[in-house]
Amino acid sequence: MNFHFVSLFPEFFDSPLNAGLMGKAVQSGIVAFDHVNPRDFTVDKHRTVDDRPYGGGPGMVMMLEPLGKALDSIERPGRILMMSPRGRRFDQSMARELVREQDVTILCGRYEGIDERLLDLYPVELVSMGDYVLNGGEAAAVCMVESVARLLPEFMGHEDSGEEESHSAGLLEYPHYTRPDEYQGHKVPKVLSCGDHGRIAQWRREEALKQTLHRRPDMLAGSELIQEDIDCLRGLDRTMLGRNLYLALVHYPVLNKFGEKVAVSLTNLDIHDISRVSRSYNVGGFYAVTPIEDQKALAENLLSHWLTGAGSKANPDRAEALSVVSVVDDIQSAILDIQSRTGQSPLLAATSAKLDRRKNAPAPLTYDWVRDRLERQPVLLIFGTGHGLADEVLDRAEGIIRPIRYLDEYNHLSVRSAVTITVDRLLADEF
Ligand SMILES: C[S@@+](CC[C@H](N)C(=O)[O-])C[C@H]1O[C@@H](n2cnc3c(N)ncnc32)[C@H](O)[C@@H]1O
């Protein structure tokens, strides 16, 4: 396989592409590298390859002509990839895709990047090594080339080396051990010396599942899991982030369609559905907020029917769900209850179907941000009824979560749907 590097610093590649297995692969002709320096295609005496950006701003931009001529000089460029933090995220499946090519050309940017018109002139595919910024594309290119080349038959000596590795089957790899049997009191797991290949394979699969659940639970959404895998995952400890999540459904103060502050009646449907969501996602608690006495009595009546009355015998599952509900007068009472349960003050995150268009309104909270907070403290998510939460509730919160379907005009969801979607975005199946 031939890799053609277009780089201002060809010397960068000398050592990494000559060491270890890669050096051997070059010697045996499995891979070949060549280098083209855009500086060799300049016409002025300073051999200039960069210029100031149109529109101003810091840094310099790589000029079109030396880059274009450098690309033209490559006889069989194959796919032309440009390393860029704006590109498609490189991963194992892209490595498997690239290893089928005979030739690959890799353009390494420097400075602020390249003149964008290069992408109009050549079929350049942008490839990113991750969501961070390097000084230049060379280090990124070395990572990519190494992960592609090692998939070539004969590169690693034994063919199946790549098959069981992390990311090959949508899971992280199981842990490895070698001699000695015991080191500073730490022993190698017994099963690995039992000689029973079936048991060892099963242990390794379970360890791969465990590693993935604990280190990269996000990967499980895309991995192929059979029934045994799911049973194994169910038996493992996991971070139950939902325990730190509390929901409040506010019936006062909310707005009516004229923007006036009103109280809205509590509904059977909301209490049932949101409690079922709360139980399914192992949420810490669900507060039905209303200061109105007859509404509170209605809620207590409903709860006692299902928790201790006839409903509890007819449908114990429902009783389990409704046991997470507390009826409180106001948000302050919910906060005090969370403090007494957890010893911590909850972060308040409000929700709204509307963007906050007030002048100087802060950027809405993101799901990633809220999930991150859940790792550290209880979070009370506040949902409104009627036409949404009154300003006095919104102002009390740390922020408002970005509306569901914020890019579209129509996003009128029932509060039950909004709760379900929001909780699922925060916790998914794995948290
Ligand atoms: C200093 S960076 C330019 C970053 C650019 N101004 C931006 O914000 O996207 C210079 C070059 O490093 C390479 N580079 C930086 N970070 C990278 C990454 N995460 N993946 C791939 N290439 C990267 C690219 O070739 C880029 O043109």
PDBQT file of the ligand as one rigid body, heavy atoms in Angstrom, charges set to zero:
ROOT
HETATM    1  C1  LIG A 501      -3.348  24.825  13.884  1.00  0.00    +0.000 C 
HETATM    2  S1  LIG A 501      -4.260  23.692  12.937  1.00  0.00    +0.000 S 
HETATM    3  C2  LIG A 501      -5.474  24.726  12.186  1.00  0.00    +0.000 C 
HETATM    4  C3  LIG A 501      -6.786  24.672  12.877  1.00  0.00    +0.000 C 
HETATM    5  C4  LIG A 501      -7.871  25.482  12.207  1.00  0.00    +0.000 C 
HETATM    6  N1  LIG A 501      -7.628  26.869  12.338  1.00  0.00    +0.000 N 
HETATM    7  C5  LIG A 501      -9.236  25.137  12.823  1.00  0.00    +0.000 C 
HETATM    8  O1  LIG A 501      -9.620  25.751  13.795  1.00  0.00    +0.000 OA
HETATM    9  O2  LIG A 501      -9.892  24.200  12.312  1.00  0.00    +0.000 OA
HETATM   10  C6  LIG A 501      -3.166  23.350  11.579  1.00  0.00    +0.000 C 
HETATM   11  C7  LIG A 501      -3.410  22.025  10.904  1.00  0.00    +0.000 C 
HETATM   12  O3  LIG A 501      -3.255  20.972  11.848  1.00  0.00    +0.000 OA
HETATM   13  C8  LIG A 501      -4.007  19.830  11.412  1.00  0.00    +0.000 C 
HETATM   14  N2  LIG A 501      -4.864  19.436  12.531  1.00  0.00    +0.000 N 
HETATM   15  C9  LIG A 501      -5.038  20.103  13.691  1.00  0.00    +0.000 A 
HETATM   16  N3  LIG A 501      -5.871  19.434  14.515  1.00  0.00    +0.000 NA
HETATM   17  C10 LIG A 501      -6.252  18.307  13.876  1.00  0.00    +0.000 A 
HETATM   18  C11 LIG A 501      -7.110  17.218  14.189  1.00  0.00    +0.000 A 
HETATM   19  N4  LIG A 501      -7.767  17.160  15.347  1.00  0.00    +0.000 N 
HETATM   20  N5  LIG A 501      -7.260  16.227  13.282  1.00  0.00    +0.000 NA
HETATM   21  C12 LIG A 501      -6.631  16.279  12.078  1.00  0.00    +0.000 A 
HETATM   22  N6  LIG A 501      -5.817  17.283  11.729  1.00  0.00    +0.000 NA
HETATM   23  C13 LIG A 501      -5.610  18.285  12.592  1.00  0.00    +0.000 A 
HETATM   24  C14 LIG A 501      -4.776  20.257  10.184  1.00  0.00    +0.000 C 
HETATM   25  O4  LIG A 501      -4.094  19.789   9.048  1.00  0.00    +0.000 OA
HETATM   26  C15 LIG A 501      -4.745  21.789  10.286  1.00  0.00    +0.000 C 
HETATM   27  O5  LIG A 501      -4.892  22.381   9.032  1.00  0.00    +0.000 OA
ENDROOT
TORSDOF 0
